[in-house]
């Protein structure tokens, strides 16, 4: 009986502004990947335009088994796997599904910042929406913003919703 290799989600670093190109090349190579995009309004000198920009700058997610790692890294513009504790970071499918579900909501808005230089604060629980029953740590508080840390990426996801949707843990 042949053992099938388990496919896991990983994040790869890309050259700056190569996320969409790498995503399409990996798809053509037969590799399951996802480059989360969100619509953003951009102002030009003569007009405004809605464009789709990558949510995570210089990141693309791939779902592969260990034998496909070199195939990914041999893609022009792919620099390396994101590492956590010395190994390629495995991204929880649940985290990606939460981001996908939130981006599908009307008027979803997510901003990404690095988590370097922040300290932990109050523990909270989200009581509404696709992040319902998720627990997080408030890194910086505002009237509408909650900062949810994605441990495996070393990134902070800023999700905007009314403070009334939260309760202390």
N, C-alpha and C positions, 0 to 999 in steps of 0.2 A: 504494500500500500504506500503510495507516494504522499509525503507530507507536504501540504501546501503552506507556503510562507505567508505569515500574517502581514497584511498591509496596515500601515500606521500613517498618521498625518505628521508631517514635519514642516517647518518653515525654512525657506532658503533666502539668503541675502542676494539681492540683485544689484546690478549697476544702477545708479540713480536714474530714475525716469524710464527704466526698462521693464517695469512690472508687466504691463499689458503685452509687450512683445514676447517676453519669456513665457507668459501664460499661453499664448497662442502657439508658440513653437512646441511646448511640452504637450499640448493637446494633440498636435500633429504627430508627435512621437508616440502617442498612445498612453501617455501618463496622466492619471487623474490629478487635476490641480484646480486651484481656486485663487483668483485674485479679487478680493472683495473691493467693489467699487461703490462710490456714492456720488449722487448728483450734487454739483456745487455751482453756484452762480459766479461767473467771472466777468469782470468789467474790462472792456477794451476802450480805447479812446473814443470810438464811434458807436459802440453798442454793448449790451450785456448779453451773455450767452450762458446756457446751462451746459456744463461738461461733466463727464464721468471721470473722476479721479480715484486712484487707488487709495483705499482707506489706510493701509499700512505702507508708508513710504519705504521702498527698497525691500519689500517682503512679498513672497508668493508662497502659498501653501501647496504641498504635494502629498498625495496619498500613495505610498509605495511600500514595497518590501525591500529587504536589505540588498537584494541583487540589483535593484534599479538605481541605487545611489550614484554610481558612476555615470549612468545614462543622464541623470539630472545635472550633475556637475559638468558634463561635457557640453552642455547647452550654452551657447554664446550669451554672455551677460549674467549667467548664474555664477555667483562668487563662492558661496560656501553654505553649508547648513548652519542654522542658528544652533549654538551649543549651550547647554545648561549642565553644569557640574561636569564638564569635560566630555560630554557625549552629545550627539545630535538630539535636540529637544523634541520629545514626542508631544504633540499637541492633542489635547483631549477633544474628541469629536463633539462632545457636548458643548465645549466652548465655541467651536466653529458654528455649530447649529444655532446657538444663542445669538451670535453675531448675524448669521443669515436671517434668522427670524426677525430680529430687530430692524435690519436694513430693509426688510420687506414691508414694515409698517409705514403708513402715510406720514410724511414729514419727519422721518427718522433722521437724527443728526448725531453723529459720533465724531469726536475729535480725539486724536491720539497724541500723547506726549510720552517722553521717556520717564521711567520711574526713578531715575537717579536723583538724589538730593531730597527725596520726600521721606517723611517719617509716618509711622502708623498712627491712627487716631481711633475714633469710636467705631465699634462694630455695629453694622446696620443690617437690616433685612428688608428686601424689596417686597412690597405687598401688592403690586399691580403690574400687568404687562408681561412680556416674554421673559423678563428677568424675575418674575414673581417667585418668591420663596428662596431666592439667591441671597447669600450673605456676602457682605463685603466690608471693606475697611474704608472709612472716610479719610482721605489723605488731605484734602483741602475742602472746606465747606463753603457753599454759597447758597443762595436762595433756591436755585434750581438744579445744581449740578452734584452728581455723585460720581466718585472715581472708583471704578471696579478694576482691581489688578488681575491681569492674566499672568499667573506665576510662570508658566512655561515659556512665555515670550519675553518676560522682563519689560513689559509695556503696561501702561495704564490706559484703560479705555474710559473716556469721559462720556457718560450717558446723561442727557438732559431730560428731566421730568420733574413734576412738582414735588416739593419736599413732603407734601402730605402723603405721598406714596410710600414713604419710609417709616420704619419704626426702629427704635434702639434695640439692640440684642442684650 
